Amino acid sequence: MTYKETVAFLFEQLPQFQNIGSKAYNGKLDNIIDICELLDNPQNKFKTIHVAGTNGKGSVCNMLASILTQSGYTVGLFTSPHLLDFRERIRINGEVISEQYVIDFVQNNKAVFNKIKPSFFEWSTALAFDYFESNKVDIAIIETGLGGRLDSTNIISPLVSVITSIGIDHTQYLGNTLEAIASEKGGIIKPYIPVVLGEGIEVLSVFEKIASKNNSPLHIASQNNNQPLSSLKGDFQKNNVATALTVIDLIQETFPTITSRSISKGLRSIKTNTGLRGRWETLQNSPKVIADIGHNVHAIKQTVKELELETYNNIHIIWGMVADKEVDKVINLLPKNATYYLCTPNIPRALSATELEKSFAEKQIKISFSSCSEAYKAAMKSANSNDLILVGGSTFVVSEILHDFFS
């Protein structure tokens, strides 16, 4: 198979959660355990850091990978979802996995794996573990896909378990209270392995109980005035920096070439070292265009705070969402004095712009478009040089705009 055919096989024949939602959610670890045993358990042959959380886990993963890369180590990075190419999910020192490795892995394992019928994410996780082991990484930063306790990545024994934040999201799988969600994400806490908590003090008792049961030292990240700055924009990134630095403190003895200089430079060079995109990313100026993948109540509150710090004449917001989010609660947080360009992301889970418009009843100006690209073109045509254009509401909206205009 070609690379294109291989990725089509992964996407179409084995359901991808980001496209279809609940039908692709396995909710058990049997499959990933079985397929990794067939691969001789590569996940046990390199050091790892495991990162879960409602928001911020991608940023923290990339911060850790950048610092460790800057310190001279060979660093694997497994994150999701991707924005432009499947291979973005699996990197070593910022370089994406090769097309040929993806082709060979699928071709060599398709027959035996299909007896187990793994999901898209289980395939991806096994591929990442195999790739990192074959390339003898010094350490891999592993981001959970959904939740923690039953996430496919939760078969590793990391140096540190990290929970970045707790907010309401994916309630149909994780529960509809902060306590229930915290319990699911706290499922990555392993016996005697330290855990770092970024945010979530309101459910601290949940983590204390799980950590105590596992004899796992619990560390709470805290900001300080002397912590180095990150190249990721947004005031909300300060807490992610604090979380990453707390993890670095815990592993510094194992990785002695980490220095204050490599930490500072690593945090300033995240995009260069890891290729991260879509986190309060300025795509252009005049008019200024900012893209952010935040899509739940917790994240949108942060987005609105960042907008208040921006200077502009008028604001144009390109917005699309998927149907299984808290749509009304999210929209109620958005500014009223904006022009909204509502669009439908090109995935089965998308909420149509027409349906989305019903939730925008209290917003003054709103226009619906059949595609994200058409919405972006309309916003660009209307905006003046001193205006601000925000692209958001869903990872998939940001992905389409990046693909069509900024790839």
C-alpha positions as CSV (number, residue, x, y, z in Angstrom):
1,M,0.0,0.0,0.0
2,T,1.0,3.6,-0.5
3,Y,1.1,5.9,2.5
4,K,-2.2,7.5,1.4
5,E,-3.8,4.1,1.2
6,T,-2.3,3.0,4.5
7,V,-3.7,6.1,6.3
8,A,-7.1,5.5,4.6
9,F,-7.1,2.0,6.0
10,L,-6.4,3.3,9.5
11,F,-9.0,6.0,9.2
12,E,-11.8,4.3,7.4
13,Q,-11.7,0.6,8.3
14,L,-10.9,1.1,12.0
15,P,-13.0,3.9,13.5
16,Q,-11.3,7.1,14.5
17,F,-12.8,8.7,17.6
18,Q,-12.3,12.3,16.5
19,N,-14.4,11.6,13.4
20,I,-17.3,9.5,14.7
21,G,-17.2,9.8,18.5
22,S,-18.7,7.1,20.7
23,K,-18.8,4.3,18.2
24,A,-14.9,4.4,18.2
25,Y,-14.6,4.4,22.0
26,N,-13.4,1.1,23.2
27,G,-13.4,1.7,27.0
28,K,-11.1,-1.3,27.8
29,L,-7.4,-2.2,27.6
30,D,-7.7,-5.8,26.4
31,N,-6.9,-5.0,22.7
32,I,-3.9,-2.8,23.3
33,I,-2.5,-5.4,25.8
34,D,-2.9,-8.1,23.2
35,I,-1.4,-6.3,20.3
36,C,1.6,-5.0,22.3
37,E,2.3,-8.6,23.5
38,L,2.5,-9.5,19.8
39,L,5.1,-6.8,19.4
40,D,7.0,-8.1,22.4
41,N,5.8,-5.2,24.6
42,P,7.9,-2.3,23.2
43,Q,6.4,0.1,25.7
44,N,8.4,-1.5,28.5
45,K,11.7,-0.9,26.8
46,F,12.1,2.9,27.2
47,K,11.4,5.5,29.9
48,T,8.1,7.5,29.7
49,I,6.2,10.3,31.2
50,H,2.4,9.9,31.0
51,V,0.2,13.0,30.7
52,A,-3.6,13.3,31.1
53,G,-6.0,16.2,31.6
54,T,-9.0,18.0,30.2
55,N,-6.9,20.9,28.8
56,G,-3.3,21.7,28.6
57,K,-2.0,18.2,28.2
58,G,-0.8,18.7,24.6
59,S,1.1,21.9,25.6
60,V,2.7,20.3,28.7
61,C,3.7,17.3,26.5
62,N,5.4,19.6,24.0
63,M,7.1,21.6,26.7
64,L,8.6,18.5,28.3
65,A,9.7,17.2,24.9
66,S,11.3,20.5,24.0
67,I,13.2,20.8,27.2
68,L,14.5,17.2,27.0
69,T,15.4,17.6,23.4
70,Q,17.2,20.9,24.2
71,S,19.1,19.0,26.9
72,G,20.5,16.6,24.3
73,Y,18.2,13.5,24.7
74,T,16.4,11.5,22.0
75,V,12.8,12.2,22.9
76,G,9.7,10.5,21.6
77,L,6.4,12.4,21.6
78,F,3.0,10.8,21.1
79,T,0.1,13.2,21.0
80,S,-3.4,13.6,19.4
81,P,-5.2,14.7,17.4
82,H,-3.2,15.8,14.4
83,L,-4.0,19.0,12.5
84,L,-2.6,18.3,9.0
85,D,-1.1,14.8,8.8
86,F,-1.5,11.6,10.8
87,R,2.3,11.5,11.3
88,E,2.2,14.6,13.5
89,R,1.0,12.2,16.3
90,I,4.4,10.4,16.5
91,R,7.6,12.3,16.6
92,I,11.2,12.0,17.7
93,N,13.0,15.2,18.5
94,G,10.4,17.1,16.5
95,E,10.7,14.9,13.3
96,V,7.5,13.1,12.4
97,I,7.5,9.4,11.8
98,S,8.4,8.4,8.2
99,E,5.7,7.4,5.7
100,Q,7.6,4.2,5.1
101,Y,7.6,3.2,8.7
102,V,3.8,3.7,8.9
103,I,3.3,1.6,5.7
104,D,5.6,-1.2,6.9
105,F,4.1,-1.4,10.4
106,V,0.5,-1.6,9.0
107,Q,1.5,-4.1,6.3
108,N,3.5,-6.3,8.6
109,N,0.8,-6.4,11.3
110,K,-2.5,-6.1,9.5
111,A,-3.3,-9.8,9.3
112,V,-2.6,-10.7,12.9
113,F,-3.9,-7.5,14.3
114,N,-7.2,-7.9,12.5
115,K,-8.0,-11.0,14.5
116,I,-8.0,-8.7,17.5
117,K,-9.8,-5.8,15.6
118,P,-8.0,-2.9,17.3
119,S,-9.4,0.6,17.0
120,F,-7.7,3.5,15.2
121,F,-6.2,4.8,18.4
122,E,-5.0,1.4,19.5
123,W,-3.3,1.0,16.1
124,S,-1.7,4.4,16.6
125,T,-0.6,3.7,20.1
126,A,1.0,0.4,19.2
127,L,2.7,2.1,16.3
128,A,4.1,4.8,18.5
129,F,5.4,2.4,21.1
130,D,7.1,0.2,18.3
131,Y,8.6,3.2,16.7
132,F,10.1,4.6,19.9
133,E,11.5,1.3,20.9
134,S,13.1,0.7,17.5
135,N,14.7,4.1,17.6
136,K,16.0,3.6,21.1
137,V,14.6,6.8,22.5
138,D,15.9,8.0,25.9
139,I,12.4,8.9,26.9
140,A,8.9,9.3,25.4
141,I,6.2,11.7,26.4
142,I,2.9,10.0,26.1
143,E,-0.4,11.9,26.0
144,T,-3.6,10.1,26.8
145,G,-6.3,10.1,24.1
146,L,-9.4,10.2,26.3
147,G,-9.7,10.0,30.0
148,G,-6.9,7.9,31.6
149,R,-8.0,4.8,33.4
150,L,-9.2,3.0,30.3
151,D,-7.1,4.9,27.7
152,S,-5.0,2.8,25.4
153,T,-1.8,4.5,26.6
154,N,-2.4,3.3,30.2
155,I,-0.3,0.2,29.9
156,I,3.0,2.1,30.6
157,S,4.9,2.4,33.8
158,P,6.1,6.0,33.6
159,L,8.7,7.9,35.6
160,V,6.0,10.5,36.4
161,S,2.2,10.6,35.9
162,V,0.9,14.1,35.1
163,I,-2.7,15.5,35.3
164,T,-2.8,19.0,33.8
165,S,-6.3,20.1,34.6
166,I,-9.9,18.9,35.3
167,G,-12.9,20.3,33.5
168,I,-16.2,19.1,32.1
169,D,-15.7,17.4,28.7
170,H,-16.5,14.0,27.2
171,T,-19.2,13.4,29.9
172,Q,-20.7,10.5,28.0
173,Y,-17.5,8.5,28.6
174,L,-16.0,10.0,31.8
175,G,-19.0,11.1,33.9
176,N,-20.8,14.4,34.3
177,T,-19.2,15.7,37.4
178,L,-15.6,17.0,38.1
179,E,-15.2,14.2,40.7
180,A,-16.1,11.5,38.2
181,I,-13.8,12.9,35.5
182,A,-11.0,13.3,38.0
183,S,-11.4,9.7,39.0
184,E,-11.1,8.5,35.4
185,K,-8.1,10.7,34.7
186,G,-6.6,9.7,38.0
187,G,-6.6,6.2,36.7
188,I,-3.1,6.8,35.2
189,I,-1.6,7.0,38.7
190,K,0.5,4.0,39.3
191,P,1.9,2.4,42.5
192,Y,4.9,4.2,44.0
193,I,5.2,6.5,40.9
194,P,5.0,10.3,41.6
195,V,2.1,12.2,40.2
196,V,2.0,15.9,39.3
197,L,-1.2,17.9,39.4
198,G,-1.4,21.1,37.4
199,E,-4.9,22.4,38.1
200,G,-7.9,20.7,39.8
201,I,-7.5,21.8,43.4
202,E,-11.3,21.7,43.7
203,V,-11.1,17.9,43.3
204,L,-7.8,17.5,45.1
205,S,-9.4,15.0,47.6
206,V,-10.0,12.6,44.7
207,F,-6.4,12.6,43.7
208,E,-5.2,12.4,47.2
209,K,-7.3,9.3,47.8
210,I,-6.0,7.6,44.6
211,A,-2.4,8.6,45.3
212,S,-2.6,7.4,48.9
213,K,-4.0,4.1,47.8
214,N,-1.1,3.7,45.4
215,N,1.6,5.0,47.7
216,S,2.3,7.6,45.0
217,P,3.9,11.0,46.1
218,L,1.5,13.8,45.0
219,H,3.1,17.1,43.8
220,I,1.0,20.2,43.1
221,A,2.5,22.6,40.5
222,S,2.7,26.2,41.5
223,Q,3.6,29.3,39.5
224,N,6.4,31.6,40.6
225,N,7.6,35.0,39.4
226,N,11.0,33.6,38.4
227,Q,9.8,30.8,36.1
228,P,11.1,31.1,32.5
229,L,8.7,32.2,29.7
230,S,7.3,29.9,27.1
231,S,7.1,30.6,23.4
232,L,3.5,29.4,23.5
233,K,1.3,32.6,23.8
234,G,-1.5,33.0,26.3
235,D,-1.5,33.8,29.9
236,F,-3.1,30.4,30.6
237,Q,0.2,28.8,29.5
238,K,1.9,29.9,32.8
239,N,0.2,27.1,34.7
240,N,1.3,24.6,32.0
241,V,4.9,25.9,32.4
242,A,4.6,25.4,36.1
243,T,3.4,21.8,35.6
244,A,6.2,21.0,33.2
245,L,8.8,22.5,35.5
246,T,7.5,20.4,38.4
247,V,7.9,17.3,36.3
248,I,11.4,18.3,35.3
249,D,12.4,18.7,38.9
250,L,11.3,15.1,39.5
251,I,13.3,13.6,36.6
252,Q,16.4,15.8,36.7
253,E,18.4,13.2,38.6
254,T,17.7,10.7,35.9
255,F,18.5,13.1,33.1
256,P,21.5,15.1,34.5
257,T,22.2,17.2,31.4
258,I,19.0,19.2,32.0
259,T,20.2,22.6,33.1
260,S,18.5,25.9,33.8
261,R,19.8,27.1,30.4
262,S,18.3,24.1,28.5
263,I,15.0,24.5,30.4
264,S,14.8,28.2,29.5
265,K,15.8,27.6,25.8
266,G,13.5,24.6,25.6
267,L,10.5,26.6,26.7
268,R,11.4,29.4,24.2
269,S,11.8,26.9,21.3
270,I,8.7,24.7,21.6
271,K,7.5,25.1,18.0
272,T,11.0,24.7,16.6
273,N,11.8,21.6,18.7
274,T,8.4,19.8,18.5
275,G,6.3,21.3,15.7
276,L,3.4,22.2,18.0
277,R,0.6,24.3,16.4
278,G,-2.9,25.6,17.1
279,R,-2.4,26.9,20.7
280,W,-3.2,30.6,20.6
281,E,-1.2,30.7,17.4
282,T,-0.8,33.9,15.5
283,L,-1.1,33.0,11.8
284,Q,-0.7,36.4,10.3
285,N,-0.8,40.1,11.1
286,S,-2.8,42.9,9.5
287,P,-5.4,41.8,10.1
288,K,-4.2,39.7,13.0
289,V,-5.4,36.1,12.7
290,I,-5.2,33.9,15.8
291,A,-6.1,30.2,15.9
292,D,-6.8,28.2,19.0
293,I,-8.1,24.6,19.4
294,G,-9.8,25.2,22.8
295,H,-13.3,23.7,22.6
296,N,-14.8,23.1,26.0
297,V,-16.0,25.4,28.8
298,H,-12.8,25.4,30.7
299,A,-10.7,26.2,27.6
300,I,-13.1,28.9,26.2
301,K,-13.0,30.8,29.5
302,Q,-9.3,31.1,29.0
303,T,-9.8,32.1,25.3
304,V,-12.1,34.9,26.4
305,K,-9.6,36.2,28.9
306,E,-6.9,36.3,26.2
307,L,-9.2,38.2,23.9
308,E,-9.5,40.9,26.6
309,L,-5.8,41.4,26.4
310,E,-5.8,41.9,22.6
311,T,-6.0,45.3,21.0
312,Y,-8.2,45.7,17.9
313,N,-10.9,47.8,16.2
314,N,-13.4,45.0,15.4
315,I,-13.4,41.3,16.1
316,H,-14.4,38.6,13.6
317,I,-14.8,35.0,14.9
318,I,-14.8,32.0,12.7
319,W,-16.6,29.3,14.8
320,G,-17.6,25.7,14.3
321,M,-18.2,22.9,16.8
322,V,-18.9,19.2,17.1
323,A,-22.3,18.0,18.3
324,D,-21.2,16.2,21.5
325,K,-19.9,19.4,23.3
326,E,-21.7,21.7,25.7
327,V,-22.6,24.0,22.9
328,D,-24.8,26.5,24.6
329,K,-22.6,26.8,27.7
330,V,-19.6,27.5,25.4
331,I,-21.4,30.0,23.3
332,N,-22.7,31.9,26.3
333,L,-19.1,32.7,27.2
334,L,-18.3,34.3,23.8
335,P,-18.4,38.1,23.3
336,K,-21.6,39.7,22.0
337,N,-19.9,42.5,20.1
338,A,-18.3,40.3,17.4
339,T,-19.2,39.3,13.9
340,Y,-19.6,35.5,13.8
341,Y,-18.8,33.4,10.8
342,L,-20.4,30.0,11.6
343,C,-19.2,27.0,9.7
344,T,-19.5,23.2,9.6
345,P,-16.2,21.2,10.0
346,N,-15.9,18.4,7.5
347,I,-16.3,15.5,9.8
348,P,-19.4,13.3,10.7
349,R,-19.5,14.5,14.3
350,A,-19.8,18.2,13.2
351,L,-22.7,20.4,14.3
352,S,-24.0,22.0,11.1
353,A,-23.7,25.8,10.9
354,T,-27.5,26.0,10.6
355,E,-28.0,24.2,13.9
356,L,-25.2,26.1,15.5
357,E,-26.8,29.4,14.5
358,K,-29.8,28.6,16.8
359,S,-27.5,28.7,19.8
360,F,-26.2,32.1,18.7
361,A,-29.6,33.8,19.0
362,E,-28.3,36.4,21.4
363,K,-25.3,37.4,19.4
364,Q,-25.7,40.5,17.2
365,I,-24.2,39.5,13.9
366,K,-23.9,36.0,12.6
367,I,-23.6,34.4,9.2
368,S,-23.6,30.7,8.3
369,F,-21.3,29.1,5.8
370,S,-21.2,25.5,4.5
371,S,-17.4,25.2,5.0
372,C,-14.7,26.6,7.2
373,S,-12.8,27.9,4.2
374,E,-15.7,29.9,3.0
375,A,-16.2,31.4,6.5
376,Y,-12.5,32.4,6.6
377,K,-12.6,34.0,3.1
378,A,-15.6,36.0,4.2
379,A,-14.0,37.2,7.4
380,M,-10.8,38.2,5.5
381,K,-12.8,40.1,3.0
382,S,-14.7,42.0,5.8
383,A,-11.8,42.6,8.2
384,N,-9.7,45.8,8.1
385,S,-6.0,45.8,8.9
386,N,-6.5,46.7,12.5
387,D,-9.2,44.1,13.2
388,L,-8.8,40.7,14.8
389,I,-9.9,37.3,13.4
390,L,-10.2,34.4,15.8
391,V,-10.4,30.9,14.4
392,G,-11.8,28.4,16.9
393,G,-14.5,26.3,18.5
394,S,-13.0,23.0,17.4
395,T,-9.7,21.3,16.5
396,F,-11.2,20.5,13.2
397,V,-12.0,24.2,12.3
398,V,-8.4,25.1,13.1
399,S,-7.2,22.1,11.1
400,E,-9.1,23.0,8.0
401,I,-8.0,26.7,8.1
402,L,-4.3,25.6,8.5
403,H,-4.6,23.1,5.7
404,D,-6.3,25.4,3.2
405,F,-4.4,28.7,4.0
406,F,-1.4,28.1,6.2
407,S,0.1,24.7,5.5
